[in-house]
Amino acid sequence: MDISILIPVYNVEAYVGQCLKSIPHNSLEMEIVCLNDGSSDKSLTVLELAAREDERIVIIDKQNEGYGATLNCGMREAQGRYIGIVEPDDFLDGDMFATLFNLAKRLDFPDVVKSAYWSASETDDVDRHLCGFHNRIQATKQPFCIEDEPLLLRYHPSIWSAIYRKDFLDENHIYFREVPGAGWVDNPFMVDTLCQADSIAYTNEAFYCYREERTASSTNCIADYRMPLDRWIEMTQALRRIGVTDRRIWGIHAYRCLYNLNIARHAANYPRNKAHWRRYAKYMLGQIPFTCFVRALQYVK
């Protein structure tokens, strides 16, 4: 099996059909593992209808555990040489997985193969713009390591615009944090993968269409101020565990500290927890040297 595509599904009946239809048939040996995380709408029905028409689709119907636990389940079940992730409310424009796998094949199967992506409007699939790192990743060699292109850590984690060699994930015990809901667990997963990878390949082509502004998405409905702060602390722990010393990476991480603290101030429960937020801020700001925050200024744009 070449690629296992994991799709964590929870109450997305209006979107998941389009998502599945957007994954092209190609010459790859591919399985599309749809993990229904206890949906209470008709998402499972949509999956079952799609599976009748597409033999690549495998359905795992499970109780609700959240995004991280659901993807961990999929990673355990995956049979592919590489693992890819597609959010059920997003879609592809073009054959991303064939392009990434063929690039992997040409480069002797690196740990991670990543591409640019589109940010799409919820109401208009044609209304889209390219991601922040498009045209900014200009590695002089392929594959490379994260120290060569640290800007991959600066923008949205976009863990779904990549494929990951399954042996690499298994050997490094890389998995998602298991917290309620979505919980921003893509943030530490980004650090765990990109910073532990010995080999990363990149293409500036964009295929993945990310519905950035969907009103019901986890990025637009932050209930708990602690969520982005806890994820930043976990990213800090990961960087230290991996042994990252590159000053540019720590500067980017300092930028993320300030960014996440600001996001937390817009959470629904922030007004009742301002004192707790200040304690978090004091702790987080003390985790890395002041010079990192000076360096972070160059990553504001």
Buried (B, 14 or more C-beta within 10 A) or exposed (E): EBBBBBBBBBBBBBBBBBBBEBBBEBEBBBBBBBBBBBBEEBBBEBBBEBBEEEEBBBBBBEEBBBBBBBBBBBBEBBBBBBBBBBBBBBBBBBBBBBBBBBBBEEBEBBBBBBBBBBBBBBEEBEEBEEBBBBEBBEBEEBBBBBEBBBBBBBBBBBBBBBBBBBEBBEEBEBBBBBBBBBBBBBBBBBBBBBBBBEBBBBBEBBBBBBBBEBEEBBEEEBEBBBBBBBBBBBBBEBBEEBEBEBEBBBBBBBBBBBBBBEBBEEBEBBEEBEEBBEEBBEEBBEBBEEEBBEBBEEBEE
